[in-house]
Amino acid sequence: MSGAAKTVIVNELSLKLIDRSIFPQTSLHEALCANGYDDERSKISLSLDQIAKDPSRKYLFERVLQESITNLEGNRVYVSRSGGTSVGGGGDGTAIEFKKILLDIALENFSEGTAPHINTILDSDIEPNWSTQSIYDLKVQKQKDGFRIEIPSVLWILFGKNQINGRDLKLAAVRAVYNQVFEGKP
């Protein structure tokens, strides 16, 4: 892929609203995408982030990284046609932050029994549910390779605009999702 310009467009207004704690993961995600890596679900960027935090748990993320290497050439051809990505225009930051907290919850009381949760989280799509105004209307659907987790639009906006101040509130919201997906509790 020599000669192709790699571009990341930054929306400065949205960038001011993003939670600074996820800026490294979001930046890595955008850089990977701009260089042709398939990080659509933030699998690679969040896997590398977790490995950097605790290298002894690298084995938990090997499947994701191996798949990314195996599929690299086909993915790079697709992305190289457009040659870029953008920061601050969509919901990447919100989805990355939500998924990062899900991973943190899964790893805080880690056991071999919870190891499959890691891949399920990485394989999940995190999307807003714009059809509801209720903060409690969470939708979780099993898919072939993970879950589709639809977060109530109110919660999505609060996360995305960094209006939920305090890690405890964010953790409580994401823990409710974790409990519903993995422990069958609403």
CORHUZI-V12094 format. One record per helix or strand of 2 or more residues. SS is the DSSP state (2 for helix, 1 for strand). FROM is the first residue (numbers start at 1). TO is the last residue. If there is no record, write none. Layout:
ss:SS from:FROM to:TO
ss:SS from:FROM to:TO
//
This chain:
ss:1 from:7 to:10
ss:2 from:12 to:17
ss:2 from:20 to:34
ss:2 from:43 to:53
ss:2 from:55 to:70
ss:2 from:72 to:82
ss:1 from:84 to:87
ss:2 from:92 to:108
ss:2 from:112 to:123
ss:1 from:125 to:129
ss:1 from:139 to:143
ss:1 from:146 to:152
ss:2 from:153 to:160
ss:2 from:167 to:183
//
